[in-house]
Amino acid sequence: GGDLRLRNFVSPADRKRFSTSVFIPFSRKTLCSRDLEGSEAMAQPLVKKDDDRDDEAEYSPFMGIEKGAVLQEARVFNDPQLDPRRCSQVITKLLYLLNQGETFTKVEATEVFFAVTKLFQSRDVGLRRMLYLMIKELSPSADEVIIVTSSLMKDMNSKTDMYRANAIRVLCRITDGVLLTQIERYLKQAIVDKNPVVASAALVSGIHLLQTNPEVVKRWSNEVQEAVQSRAALVQFHALALLHQIRQNDRLAVSKLVTSLTRGTVRSPLAQCLLIRYTSQVIRESASNSQGDRPFYDFLEGCLRHKAEMVIFEAARAITELSGVTSRELTPAITVLQLFLSSSKPVLRFAAVRTLNKVAMTHPMAVTNCNIDMESLISDQNRSIATLAITTLLKTGNESSVDRLMKQITNFMSDIADEFKIVVVEAIRSLCLKFPLKYRALMNFLSNILREEGGFEYKKAIVDSIVILIRDIPDAKESGLLHLCEFIEDCEFTYLSTQILHFLGIEGPKTSDPSKYIRYIYNRVHLENATVRAAAVSTLAKFGAMVDALKPRVFVLLRRCLFDSDDEVRDRATLYLNTLGGDGEVVETDKDVKEFLFGALEIPLVNLETSLRNYVAAEEAFDINSVPKEVKSQPLAEKKAPGKKQPTGLGAPPAAPPSTVDAYEKLLSSIPELASLGKPFKSSAPTELTEAETEYAVNVVKHIYDRHVVFQYNCTNTIPEQLLEEVSVVVDSSDAEEFSFVLSKPLRSLPYDSPGQTFAVFEKPEGVPAVGKFSNTLKFIVKEVSKTWSGNHFSCCFYSEVLGHKCPL
């Protein structure tokens, strides 16, 4: 906000660098552009940017400044003859320090605040605007606010519109509930002020105040309703946003608001976009209750003919996101988006192709008419647009167009970053699963890009795709395994090498000629680090256990590993030779060997670690059968907050230990409503829906059946003085249109620190990949309890995070 004034004391050669240095830090706390939004645009003429040369040396006026020196400079605020230019410089440095995370002590902040307040005596417009920003940043305490309140209220009633607008913003930022009631009359007047800058400032302040003083702001409904009819675009936009927030908890009031505005004329394109979003919300909420034609659809379709491009796109996007949208309803929206694909504006092309990419997930046939236009976008200069175009074509293309697309993608891949390449690789994997007969062309493409340069995540995405194709397309197994073997010959990532070797040990012995993989595996023993060498030894042992013809050759190779420099490699070689009988003693049957090498560890690692620690301190022999197999529930105090995303694909850990899966099956079969669904295909790992510090802890486990998805919500009450009754999770599936609700199983009571389960069942389409997002609300009745008495109870609800789900898993 100080750029117009600061130009006076910066040389022309450094103005561009200076402006960048000022505004980048400010944007982090939204000091300038948002604090004075609309003010400068309406009150000041546009200033032409200087045409700086790229070869000029970079310079920052804030380089090397220190807090102590700046505080000393702040004494200039006390001068009898104020120098506006010098004061603006000092305020700019103070704002820079604050936005860089510099902390001021209470004494320092108080001294700066009192010094800044003396600047109200200056009539310089630029300095006054910097003063407003400084007061907002310092956030004075209640006893200090009184000092500037009279000056700000004087400015709020000033004849200078810029003073009025910014004074309103500052007052609403630093005021408390008591002072707010005193200035409420002025704020109401400002809302309906003729000057759009002042009206917008009051409305935006109302949006912020609604979070802290909702009762006061709700009394402004009449004035806000009048502001909605304003001719000023920005005022109408802010008024509609505030009016909706005031009424958002009243579904009927929101419906009436939408009904009245869709019949009238909303002039502002921004307000029209808001209205479209609110209309979509009303449509979603009324979808389950209406029959026949969809309400407000005609309004959305009419917005497709609006003169503003943002309104056209917003309406098209809203139509494509309607639940249960039909091909007839999609057609006009797809037609408009197709026109945007050939627009000269990159933002329109990006918006259109991104929306079509989402539509292609659920209605690929509706997007096929746009394929020709999207093929021209493959060579677009914007790589994001080109990537979305490629992935959309891969989703909507037919079997005959696969080869042509592969040729175009080959030239395209070298020009984009790894993050875009990963998106393309995932789309190619989906295309190969869709057209299994084309696995050769797609597998060759994946193997070629696997040999090129790239980061870990990119290479892992390719390897994961090849592994999935090997598992799902039997004919692709041998060629896919050879591609992986060639990759580990020159793989720089230890994790990928070990995981591929593990996968080779499982799938390699099942091929028609297992011996051809031995060379690749043994090469790793000579050429790799200790971790990969140990994995190679384990893989060799698996080949020896599964293929009797290879056992003598494997024994020779394992004996050579006995002289390795790493003890882990030597120990593994010794163990496997003993297990397989390579040392001349047959101590294990074939069944025991295969169970040892290929069987899953049925003991939780946490329990095994605990037992081993106890064994080290004891004198008794260790017995693995004594290790408990039950998974102990994690204490709430140690519960981890949601952190890093768990790995998927190759090398991903199983969703749950076998003992946990058995426990899930036993639990589900004991509930009559769920026993009829059959046996679950897979159960996911628990997903935390609440933060670790919340009063009620909830996580969810997804159980996948042939035609159903069961959400198991594990709830824990952490408040000793409360008993929760009639506990249930209400699932909003408005963003999961392909899933239909079947039943829910509530929990009668939930005592303190006693985990309980509640269930929700949804039906999903069979044999078709389905995507959905579910919002969850925990509802219950709270009953206060103590050792001697139980008090009244009341109903309550607790909102948890949105749960995403994709089928099949």
N, C-alpha and C positions, 0 to 999 in steps of 0.2 A: 504494500500500500504506500510505501515511501518512495517508490521509483521516480514519480513525477518531481518530487522535491529534491531527491538525491542527485539528479542529473546536474544540478547546479555546481556540485563540487567534485565531479569526477571527470577526468579528461575524456575527450571523445574516443580516444583509442582504447579506453578500458571500460567503456560503458556497458558493452555487452557482457564482459566477464563479471563486472560488478553486479549487474542485474541478476545473473545466474547465481552468484554467490549469495545474494540476499534472499532470493525467492525459493531456492531449493530447501534450505533449512526451514523457512517459514511454512512451506506447504505441509511439513510433517505435523504441525499442530494447527494447521489451517488458520494462520494469523492474518494473511493479507487478502487473498482472493475470496475466502469465504466470509471473513469478518466484515469486509466492506463490499460484498457482492452487490452489484447493481449501482452502488454509489458512484464509483469512478466512471462507470460506463455512461451514466446519465448526467453526471455533474461536470465531467471534464472532457475536453476534446481528445480524440485519438492522437497519440504521439507516434510519429514515424520512427521505426527502428533504424539505428545507424548501420550502414553497410560495412561491417568490419571485415578485415582480411583474415583468412584462415592462418596465415603465417605469422601473425602477431603472437608475441610471447604471452603465456597465460599469467594472469595476475589476480590475486585476491586481496581486497583491502582489509580483510580480517586476519591475514596471515600473521601469526605470532602474537596476537593480542592476549592480554592476561586480565583476569578478573580484577586484581588489585589496581592495575593501572586505569582500567575503565571506571572503577568506583571513584578514583581520584579525579578523573575527568568529569564525573557527574556533578562536581561542585560548581560547574558552570551554570547549573540550574538556579543557583543562589545569587547570581550576578544581578546588580540593580538594572543594568542595561542588557537585556537578554539578546543573544545572537541566535536567531532561529536556525540558521544554517549549522552552526556549531552544535546546538542542542539536538538537532535532528541526527547529526552524526553520532553523538553519544548514545542516544536512544537506540539507534540502529545496532550499535555494538552491544548494548545491553540485551536487546532482543536476540541477537545472534548467540550470545553466551547462554541465555535461558533455553534456547531451542537446541543447543548442542549438549544439553544435559547438565550444565553447570548449576550447582546448587548455591543459593544465597542463604546465609544464616538469618535468623529472625531479626537481628539488629541491622544487618546490611539491607535486608529487604525493606524494613521500616524506614531507614534513612533514605533509601532511594525513592520510596513511595512519597514521603513527605516533600522531598526535593522536587519530584515530578509534579506534584500538585501545584507548585508555584508557577508552572508554565501556563496555567489557565489565564494568567494576566496578559499573555501574548495574543495578538489578534492574527498571527500568521496562520493561514489555512493549512499549509502542509505540516507545520509543527503540531497543530491541534489534532490532526489525524494520527500522527505518530504518538501523541499523548494518549489517545483513546486505546491504541494497541498496547501501550505499556501498562496502563491500568488493568486491562484485561489479563495480561500475562502475570502480573504480580499477584492477582487474586487477593486483595487485601482482606484482613480479618474484619469481624463485625464492628469492632470499635474504631477501625480506621476508615471503614466505608462512609461513616457519617461525615467525614471531612470533605469528601468529594461529592456527596449526594446533592448538596445544594447547587454546586457548579454544574453537575450533569443535568439536574432538573431544569436549571436555567437554560442550558443548551437545548434541552428537549423541547422547550417552548420558544426557541429562537426563531427568527425569521429566515435564517440560513438553513436550507433543507439538508445540507450535508451534515451540519451540526446535529440537527434533530435525529436523523437516521442513526448516526453512529452513537449518539448519547443513549438512544433507546437500547441499542445492542449492548453497550457497556453496562448500563443500569441493570438490565435483565440478567447479565452474566454474574454480577457481583452482589445482587440484592438477595435478601432473605424474605421469608413469608410476611413478616411484619411490614417491611418497607414496600413490598409488592402491593399490598392492599392500599397503600397511600398513593401509589402512582397508577393504580388500575384504571382510573378515569382517563388519564392521559393516554394510556395504551389503547383503550377502546376508541378514543378519538383518532389516534394515529392509524388504526386499522382501516378506517373509512376516509383517511386523508386523501385529498385530491392528488397529492404528489406520489407517484408510484414508488419512489425510493423510500419514503417514510413508511408507506403502507407495507411494503415488503419487509422492511426492517422489523416492524411490529409483529407481522405474521410469523416470520422466521424465529423471532424471540419467543413467540407463543409456542411454537413447536418444541423449542428447548425447555421452556418452563413447564410444559405438560408432563415432563418426566418427574419434576420435583414438586410442583404445585398444581396438580390436576384440577382441584376443586375451583381454583380461581380462574383458570383458563376456560373451563367448561361454561362459565358464566358469560363468555364472549360469543356464544353461538350466533346470536342475532347479527352482531357486527361482522363476524366471519362470513355468515350467509350473504350479507350484502356485498362483501368484498369479492365473493365468487362471481358476481355479475359485473365486476370491473372490466373496463375496456383494456386495461394494461395487461399484457401477456404474463409478465412475471408475478403480478399481484394475484391474478386468477389462479395461477399455478400454485403459489404458496397458500392461498386461501383454501383451495380444494384439498391440499395435503393436510392442512391443520383441521379442517372440518371432518375429514375422514378419520383422523386420529382421535378426535373427540368422540366420535360415534362408533369406533371400531368394535367395541364390546357389545354393541346392540345390533344384532344381525338384521332386524326389521328396519331399523333406522338407516343402515347402510343400503339396504335394498331400496328404500324410498328415495334416498339421495341419488342413487344410480338411475332410478326410474325417471326422476324429475330432470336430471341433467341430460340424459340421452334423448329426451324429447325436445330440450331447448337447444340453444346454440352456445357451444363452448368455443370461444375465439382462439384462445392460446393453444398452440400445438403441444406445448409441454403439459398443459392441463388436460388436453385431449388424450395424451398418452397415459396420464394418471387415471383418467376415467375409464380407459380401455382395461387397465389392470384391475381396477375395482369391479368392473363389469365381469371380467373373467372369474374373479373371486366369487361373485354372486352366482354365476352360472355353475361353478363347481359345488357350491353349497346347496343349490336347489336341484342338482342333477338327479338325486335319489328320489325326490318328491314329485318331479314333473313327468308328464306323459305327453307323447306327441312331439310337436316342434320344440326346439330348444329356445328358451327365453333369451332375448337380447341378441340372438344370432344375426338378425337383420341389421342391428346397429353395427356390429363388428364388420359385417360385409359392406355396409355403407361406408365405413371408415377406409376401406380399401381404395375408395375413389377420392380421398381427401387430397388437397393440393400439397400438403407438407409430407415429405418423404418419411420423416420419423413416425408420423401417425400411421402412414400406410404400412410400414414395417411392423410397428407395434401391433396393429390389428391382424396382420398376417401371422405373426408369431403367436398371438393369443388363439387364433383359430386352430393352428397346428397343435397346440397344447391342450385343446379341449379333450375331456375324457370321452372315449367311445366315438371319436370323430369319424364321420363316414367319408367315402370318396367324393360324394357330391359336395359335402361341406368343405373338403380340402381343395377342390379344384380351383376356385377363385384365388385362394391364398397362394397356391403353388404357381399360378399364372403370374401373379404380381412379383413373387420372388424370382421367377425366371427372368423377368424384365430387369430386375436389379443386378442379375449376374453379368449383364453387358453394360452396366453403368460405368461412367468414367471416374466415379468416386470410389476409392479403395474401401472406405468404411461400409458403403452399401454392398459392394461385392462380398466383403467378408461376412457381413450380417446375413446376407441371403444364403451363402453357401453353408454357413454354420447352422442356420435353421434347417436347411434342406438335409444336412448331415444327420440331425436329430430325427427328422421325419423318416429318413431312410431306414432307421432302426426298426420302426414299427409298420411303415407303409412303403416298402421299397418300390412297389409298382407305381405308386402315385408320383414318384420322382423321376421315373425313367424318361419322361418327356424332356427333362432338363439336361440329359446326359451330353448332348452335343454342345450346349453352352458351357457345361462344366469341363469338357475336354479342352476347350480353348483356355481355361483358367490354369491348366497344368503348367503353362509357361509364364504365369503371372509373376511380376517382379516381387510381389509380397509373398513370401514363402509360407506364411500362415494360410493364406487363401489357397495357394497351390496344394498344400498338404490336405486341407479339408476337401478340396475338389477331388483329389486322388482317392481318399478314403471313402467319400460318398460314391464315387464311380465303382469302387470295389464292392460296395454293399448293394448297389443297384444293377451292376452288370450281369450279363448272362454268360453261359458257358462258352459261347462262341467268341466273346469279346475278351476273354482272359489273356490270350497270347498278345493281342494288340496292346492291352493295358500294360503288360509286363515290359514291352519294349519302351513304352513311354516312361514308365517308372524308373527303368534302369538309368536313363540319362538324368532323371530328376533327382535321384537319391544323392548324387555327389554334391549337390548345391545347397542342401539343407542341413540344419543342425541335428544333433543326436536326438533331442527331444521330439522333433518332428519325425525323424526316422522310426522311432519307437511306435508312434501312432500308425505309420504306414505298415510296419511289420505286423502289428496286431490285426490290422484290417486284412492283410494278406492271409494270415492264419485263419481268420473267419471265412474268407473266400474259399480256401482250400477245403475246409470242413464242409462247406456248402456244395462244392463240386469236387468230390473225391477223385474223379477220373483225371483231373488236371494236376494231380499231386506232383508229377515229374517236373513240369514247368515251374511250379511254385517252389518245390523243394530245391531245384537247381538255382533259382533266384536267391533263395535264402542262404544257400551255401556260398554263393558268389559274394554276397554282401558280408557274409561272416568273415571272409578273408581280408576285407578292407579295413582301413583304420577306423577306430571307434572307441568310445568309452565303455566302462563296465556295464552300465545299465542297458546300453544299446546292444552289446554282445549278449547279455543275459536274456534280453527279450527275444533275440533270434534263436538262441539255444532252447529257450522255453517253448517257442513255437515249433521247432523241429521235434522236440520230445513229445509234445501233444499230438503232432501229426503221426509220429511213430506209434503212439498208443492207440489212436483212433482209426488209423488207416493201415490195416495189416500189410498191404502191398508196399507200403513206403518204409517198412522197418529196415530192410537191409541197406538200401541206399541211404537212408537217414543216419544209420549207425556209422556207415563209412564216412559220411560228411562230418560227423562229430569226431571220429578218429583222426581225420585230417586236420581238424581244427585244433585238437590238443597237441599236435605236433609243434605248433607255434603259438601257444596260448600264453599270454602274459598274466592271466588272472588265476591265482591258485584256487579260489573258490570254484570257478567254473570247471577247472581241470578235475578237481576231486569229485564234483557232482556228476560230471560226465563219466568218469571211471566207475562210480557207483552204479550209474544207470547201465553202463556196459556190462557190469557183472550180473545184472538182473536179466537183461534182454539178450545179450550176446550168446549165451549158451543155448538159447531157444532157436537160433537161426539154423539154416541148412548147412553152413560151413563155419563153425565157431573158430576154427584154427586161424583164420585170416586176421582175427582181431588180436591174437596173442602178441604179434610183433609190435603193434602200436602201444599195447599196455606195457610190455617189458622195456620199451624205449624210455618210458617215463621213469623207470628205476635208475637209469643211467644219467638222464639229462635234466631232471627236475630237482626241486628242493625237497626237504625231508617230508613235508606234509603230503605232497603229491606222491612221493615214493611209497609212503605207508599206504595210501589209498590204492596204488597200483598193486601192491602185495595182496591186499584184501581181494581185489578183483581177480587176480590170478588164482587165488584159492577157490573162488566161486566157480571159475571155469573147471578146475580140477575136480570139484565135488559134483558138478552136473554132467560133465562129459568124461566118461571113463577112458575113451581113447586118448584124451589129452593129459590124463593124470601123470604118466611118466615124464612127459616134457615139462609139466608144471612143477613136479618135484625137483627137477634139475634147476629150474629158474629160482625156485624158493630157496634151495641150498646155497645158491650164489648170493642171495640176499642176507644170509647169515653173517656175512663179513661187511655189511654196510656200516658206515660211520655213525649212523643215528641209532640210538637204542630202541626207539619206537619201531623202526623198520625191522631191526633184528628180532625184537620180541614178537612181532606179528608173524614173521617168517617161521620162527620156532613154534609158535602156537599152532599155526596152520599145518605145518609138517607133522606135528604130533597128532592133531585132530584127524587129518586125512590118512595117517598111517605111513607117511613118507619116511619116518625114522625107523621103520621095520616093525613097529609094534602097532597092532590093530586094536585100538581101545574104544573106538566109537563105531556104531552102526551107521549105515548110509542115511537112515532117517534122522538120527541124532545130529549127524554132520550138517545135513541140509537145514534142519531146524535151527542149528547154531548159527549158520551163515546167513540164512534168509529169513528166519523167524523174527517177529517183532518183539521188542523188549516189553514185557507185560508189567513191568514195575516202573512206577513213576520215578524219574531221575532224582527228584527232590528227596523221596523216601530212601532211595539207594544211597545218596550222598550222606544222609543222616545216619544210616546204619553203618556205613563205612567209617564215619567219624567215631562212632561208638566202639567199633571194632579195634581201631587204632589204640584207644585208651584202655581196652580190656585185654584179658589174656586168653579168652575162649576163642575157639576156631570160628571163622566166619561161615555162616550158612545163609545162602541167598534165599532159601525158602522162608527164612524168618523175616524177610523184608516185607512190610505191609504193602498191599496192592491198592488200598483205598486212597483216593486223592483227598488230602486234607484241605478244608476250606481256608482260603487266605484271610488272615485277620484284616479288619477294615483299616487299621492304622498303617498296615504295610501295603495296602492296595495301591497299585501303580496307576497314575493318571495316564490317559491315552497318549501314547508316544509314537515311536517309529512304526511305520507301516510294516506288517508282517510280510515275509517273502512269500511269493506264490510261484507256481510253475515248478521248474526243475529244482530239486533240493529243498522244496518247501516242507516244513515240518508237518506231520499229520495234524488234522484238525483237533484231535483229542487222543489221549492214550487209549489203548483197547479197553482197559478197565473202565474208563470214563464212558466210552461208547456203550459198553454192556450196561452200565448204570443207567444211561439214558434210555436204552431199549426197555429195561426192566421198569423204569418209572412210567414211560409212555404206555406200555402194555397194561399197567395196573389201573389206568384211567379208562373207564368204559367208552367214553366219547371218542377217545383217541385210538383205542385198541382196534377198532374197526377199520382204521386207515391202512393197516398192514405194518410191515417192517420198514423203518426209515432207510433210505438209500445212503444218506450221509448226514452227519451232524457237524455244525461249524464250531469253531472256538468261541468262547463267550466274548461278546462285544459290550464294553462299558457304555451305558447310556447316561450316566450321571458322573459328576466330578467326585473326586475322592473325599472332598470335605462336606458333601451334602448330607442332610439329615436322613435321607432315605436312599439307600444304594440299590441300583437296579442294573442288571446286565441281561443280555438276551442271547439265547442259543437258537440257531435256525436248524430245524430238522426237515430235511428234504424227502418227500415221498414221490411216488409216480405222478400223482395228480394234485398233491396238496403240499403246502408249506405250513409248518407248525412253528410258531414263535413261543419259546419257553422263556418267560421273564422271571429271573431269579431276584427276589426282593428281600431286602434286609432293613429292619427298623433299628436305628442306632440311638434312639431316645429312650432312656429307661422309664421316664414318667408317662409314656404313651403306649396305648395298645391300638393297633390299626385293625379295623374290621371292614368286611366287604371290599377287600382290595382287588382291584381289576385294572387292566391296562386298556384304554380305549385307543384303538388304532385307526388313524385317518389314512385311508388308502386312495385319496383323491388323485395322487400322483402315481398310482399303480393301477392303471385302468384295466390291465389284462388279468388282474387278480380279483376274485370275488370272495367276500366274507362268508364264512360258513358258521362258525360258532366261537364262543369264548368261554373259558373256564376260570371263574374268579376264585379268590382265596378268602375263606371265611374270616380268619383272624391272623394277625402277624404280630406276635409278642416281640419284646425287645431282644435283639441279637439272636433271633431264631429264624434262619432263612426259610423262605417259602416260595412256592412257584404258582404263577398264573399263566394261562395259555390262551393263544389266539390262533385260529385255524383259517387259512385262506386256500381257495382252490385256484390252481394255475392251469393254463392250457397244456395239454399233453404233447410232448414231442416238438414243441416250438420254444426257442429261446425267449424268455420273458424278462423284462426289466421293470423294476418298480421302486418307488421311494415311499416309505411309511413313516408317518409322524405319530409319536406315542405320547399319551397322557396318562399318568398314573393317578387313579381316583381311589379314594378310601374315606372311611369315617374314623376320625381321631377320637379316642376315648382316653381321658386323663385317668391315671391309676396311681395308687400309692399303697403302702403296706396296710393302711387302716381303712381307706375309703376309695370309692371311684366316683369321679365327678361327671359332669355333663359331657356329651359328645357332640361333635359337629362334623359336617362333611367338608372335604377339602380335595383339591386336585394339585398335581405336581407335574410340570412339563419336563419331559426328558428330550434328549436329542433326537434328530431325524435319523432313521435307520434306513440305509439303502440295501436293496436286495437284488441280486441278479440270478436268474435261473437259466440253464442248469449250472450247478456249481462244479 
